[in-house]
Amino acid sequence: MSSFNRMRERQSKQNTYNTSEMATVTSSDNGQGINANGVGEYREIPLVAPFGIRWNPPSGQSVELIKNWSNGKSIVAVGTIIDKSLEPGESELYSIGGASVKCKNDGSINIISGIGSIINLSSNGSITIQNHDGKAAIALSGDGNIKIIAKKITHTETE
């Protein structure tokens, strides 16, 4: 099949296809958009997100593509398949490296690094910081108490 016929077949499918489709990211870069394969092959697809959130899906990730209603030819990527459940009303930012920030319904915030270090800001005012293996931690309770777990504690005074 010639490339012209493949293009016509793809256009025919796109014109009869829904205004959105799932596609697989084939490549992404730093700001120029992504390339993806769905009904057709798409290049330099802009990424759309709510204000204050940036995202760049890795190759192999499924994304939802939506036709731009203004001219029917532009396509944008609006999101990826959610692979982990959250309670209704909660939100989470995460990276492919395993880092995440989770805002929970009770008002607490959990921050986890890619290697598993944790910062918990609870809704009662307490703060817990723990290293990745759990062998060192500090807990500041809402009532002013401090608990430290460590092999060695170094104290430095400042004026």
C-alpha positions in Angstrom: 0.0 0.0 0.0 1.4 3.4 -1.0 2.0 6.1 1.6 -0.8 8.1 -0.1 -3.3 5.3 0.3 -2.2 4.8 3.9 -2.8 8.5 4.5 -6.2 8.4 2.9 -7.2 5.3 4.9 -6.0 7.1 8.1 -8.0 10.2 7.3 -11.1 8.2 6.5 -10.8 6.4 9.9 -10.2 9.8 11.7 -13.2 11.4 10.0 -15.5 8.6 11.1 -13.8 8.1 14.5 -14.9 9.7 17.7 -13.6 13.2 18.5 -11.3 11.5 21.1 -9.1 8.4 21.1 -6.6 6.6 23.1 -3.0 6.6 21.8 0.4 5.3 22.9 3.2 7.8 23.3 6.1 7.0 21.0 8.3 9.9 22.1 8.2 13.0 24.2 10.6 15.9 24.7 11.0 19.0 26.8 8.2 21.3 25.7 7.6 20.6 22.0 4.8 18.1 22.6 4.6 14.4 22.2 4.4 11.9 19.3 1.9 9.1 19.6 0.2 6.3 17.6 -3.5 5.9 17.8 -5.8 5.6 14.8 -3.0 7.4 13.0 0.5 8.6 13.8 0.5 12.1 15.4 3.5 14.4 15.8 4.2 17.4 18.2 0.9 17.0 20.0 0.5 19.8 22.6 0.0 18.7 26.2 -3.0 20.2 28.1 -3.4 20.4 31.9 -5.0 22.5 34.6 -3.2 25.6 35.6 -0.2 24.9 37.9 0.3 21.4 36.7 2.9 20.4 34.2 3.2 16.9 32.8 5.2 15.0 30.2 4.2 11.4 29.7 7.0 8.9 29.0 7.1 6.7 25.9 4.8 3.7 26.1 2.2 5.5 28.3 -1.4 5.6 27.0 -2.8 9.1 26.6 -6.2 10.5 25.6 -6.2 12.6 22.5 -9.0 15.1 21.7 -9.7 16.9 18.4 -9.8 20.7 18.7 -13.3 21.7 18.0 -12.3 25.0 16.4 -11.0 23.5 13.2 -11.3 19.7 13.6 -7.7 19.1 12.6 -5.7 20.0 15.7 -5.2 17.3 18.3 -4.2 17.8 22.0 -3.3 15.3 24.7 -5.4 15.8 27.8 -4.4 13.0 30.2 -3.2 9.5 30.9 -4.9 6.5 32.3 -5.0 6.6 36.1 -3.4 3.5 37.4 -3.9 4.0 41.1 -7.1 4.8 42.9 -7.7 7.8 45.1 -10.6 8.6 47.4 -13.1 11.0 45.9 -11.9 14.6 46.5 -8.2 13.7 46.9 -5.4 14.6 44.5 -1.9 13.5 43.8 1.1 14.7 41.8 3.6 12.0 40.9 6.6 11.3 38.7 7.9 8.2 36.9 10.7 8.2 39.4 8.3 7.4 42.3 8.1 10.8 43.9 4.6 12.0 44.9 2.7 14.6 46.7 -0.8 13.5 47.9 -3.4 15.9 49.3 -5.9 13.9 51.4 -9.5 14.5 52.4 -8.6 15.0 56.0 -6.4 18.0 55.2 -3.1 16.1 55.5 -0.4 16.1 52.9 2.0 13.2 52.2 5.2 13.8 50.4 7.3 10.8 49.3 10.6 10.9 47.5 11.5 8.4 44.7 13.6 6.4 47.2 10.9 6.4 49.9 11.8 9.2 52.2 8.6 10.6 53.7 7.2 13.9 55.0 3.7 13.8 56.5 1.9 17.0 57.4 -1.1 15.9 59.3 -4.4 17.7 59.8 -3.8 17.9 63.5 -0.7 20.0 63.1 1.9 17.2 63.6 4.8 16.8 61.2 6.8 13.6 60.6 10.0 13.3 58.6 11.4 9.8 57.9 14.3 8.7 55.8 13.9 6.0 53.1 14.7 3.0 55.3 12.9 4.1 58.5 16.0 4.1 60.6 15.9 7.9 61.2 12.9 10.0 61.8 11.7 13.1 63.6 8.2 13.7 64.7 6.8 17.1 65.8 3.4 16.7 67.5 0.6 19.2 67.4 1.0 19.7 71.2 4.7 20.7 71.0 6.5 17.3 71.7 9.4 16.2 69.6 10.4 12.5 69.0 13.7 11.7 67.3 14.8 8.3 66.1 18.5 8.1 65.0 21.7 6.3 65.4 23.6 9.5 66.3 22.3 13.0 67.2 24.5 16.0 66.5 23.5 19.2 68.2 24.7 22.6 67.0 23.8 25.8 68.8 23.4 29.1 67.0 23.1 32.6 68.4 
